[in-house]
Amino acid sequence: MSLRYEFTKGLWETIPPFRLVLGLCPTLAVTTSGINGIGMGLATTFVLVFSNIFVSLFRKFIPSQVRIASFIVIIASFVVIVELVMQAYFFALFKVLGIFIPLIVVNCIILGRAEAFASKNGPIMSMADGLGIGLGFTISLFVLGSIREFLGSGTLLGLNVLWSSYEPFAFMLKPPGAFVALGILLALINLISQFQKARGGSK
Amino acid sequence: MRDIIKMAVVLTLIGAVSGLVLSVVYNVTKKPIEYQTIKFIKEPAVKKVLTGYDNDPVLDRKRITIGTDEKGNPLELTVFPAKKAGKTFAVALEGQGKGFHGLIGVMVGVGEDGKLLDIGVTSHSETPGVGSKVTETSFTDQFKSLKAQAPIKVDAVSGATYSSKGVMAAVNQAIGYANTFRKEIF
């Protein structure tokens, strides 16, 4: 159990939402473009890191009967901070992400990490865990968003990258397209894992 | 018993600290949020109706009291002045008129010389493809450089008479404000 491991495990081994299939609601809803994915991912990372740190700091004082309530209050406070700051300084992104910012409160990844990791480990470990999982979530959302943006509107990060007569595959921007893209990515990641297993037999 | 007291104390403390922190953040972000909201919702319309200014009309916005509602609360109107070398030469202000479906909001640019600069529809819920044609330049350009004197009349979009009348009513309301509160605005 090293600091390095706690950080890097979130980037591949337990990368959400592919390995921990948690937090699917924002994953499916906001990934209509790469930049939305980054925005949502970073907002979640911020909340995750700080809620992990504070849950970990207070873990000895919080009686186990009221731990869930306490975690939710801590998480909700950071979500409101993100919401207000984003509204004040990144208004365009705030309008796009809309209702999904307050909904970070009920994102299973955050409560999951608070309960499964931060309430049992020290603040530095918890911070590394939150940072790793959060960045993993950001990368996943960015990749998923970019694929959907590329196919659905023919752009990458808002720039036109395909020929002008390209007929956008608008299906990819609709909710069913989100499921299809997520499913294909999940299948790919599982395929890679299977190869790794078969070749090295390490795990 | 001890457990219950501990639970109550811990939860109360967490709640109190969280409330304190949030109130601080709220106060710090209150001004920027108001600015951003106005900027993103009104600025496109303000930019359309005003030209040739060198200030930030949203930052220099003024609130004027235009009367009271039924309950006696003051009604306020936000005006966006366009300045050049520190001198206001035109303002943008918003009026509302009844369209086919609910109110139509129109941003109206009025010059100091008492002429209309341009108008831009800020909010409406008119029928797409029919009433929504009043937002197009082929209709709104008719208002350009008319004398800012109510009642203003222009040719309506065919098939969208109510929507067109709604826009005219909104423009007339804005002009009414501009003329009545001329002293405060310029």
Chai-1 contact restraints between the chains, C-beta under 6 A:
chainA,res_idxA,chainB,res_idxB,connection_type,confidence,min_distance_angstrom,max_distance_angstrom,comment,restraint_id
A,F61,B,V10,contact,1.0,0.0,6.0,A-B,restraint_1
A,I62,B,V10,contact,1.0,0.0,6.0,A-B,restraint_2
A,P63,B,K6,contact,1.0,0.0,6.0,A-B,restraint_3
A,P63,B,M7,contact,1.0,0.0,6.0,A-B,restraint_4
A,Q65,B,M7,contact,1.0,0.0,6.0,A-B,restraint_5
A,V66,B,M7,contact,1.0,0.0,6.0,A-B,restraint_6
A,V66,B,L11,contact,1.0,0.0,6.0,A-B,restraint_7
A,S70,B,I14,contact,1.0,0.0,6.0,A-B,restraint_8
A,V73,B,I14,contact,1.0,0.0,6.0,A-B,restraint_9
A,V73,B,G15,contact,1.0,0.0,6.0,A-B,restraint_10
A,V73,B,S18,contact,1.0,0.0,6.0,A-B,restraint_11
A,S77,B,S18,contact,1.0,0.0,6.0,A-B,restraint_12
A,S77,B,L22,contact,1.0,0.0,6.0,A-B,restraint_13
A,V80,B,L22,contact,1.0,0.0,6.0,A-B,restraint_14
A,I81,B,V25,contact,1.0,0.0,6.0,A-B,restraint_15
A,L84,B,V25,contact,1.0,0.0,6.0,A-B,restraint_16
A,L84,B,T29,contact,1.0,0.0,6.0,A-B,restraint_17
A,Q87,B,I33,contact,1.0,0.0,6.0,A-B,restraint_18
A,A88,B,T29,contact,1.0,0.0,6.0,A-B,restraint_19
A,A88,B,P32,contact,1.0,0.0,6.0,A-B,restraint_20
A,A88,B,I33,contact,1.0,0.0,6.0,A-B,restraint_21
A,F91,B,Q36,contact,1.0,0.0,6.0,A-B,restraint_22
A,F91,B,F40,contact,1.0,0.0,6.0,A-B,restraint_23
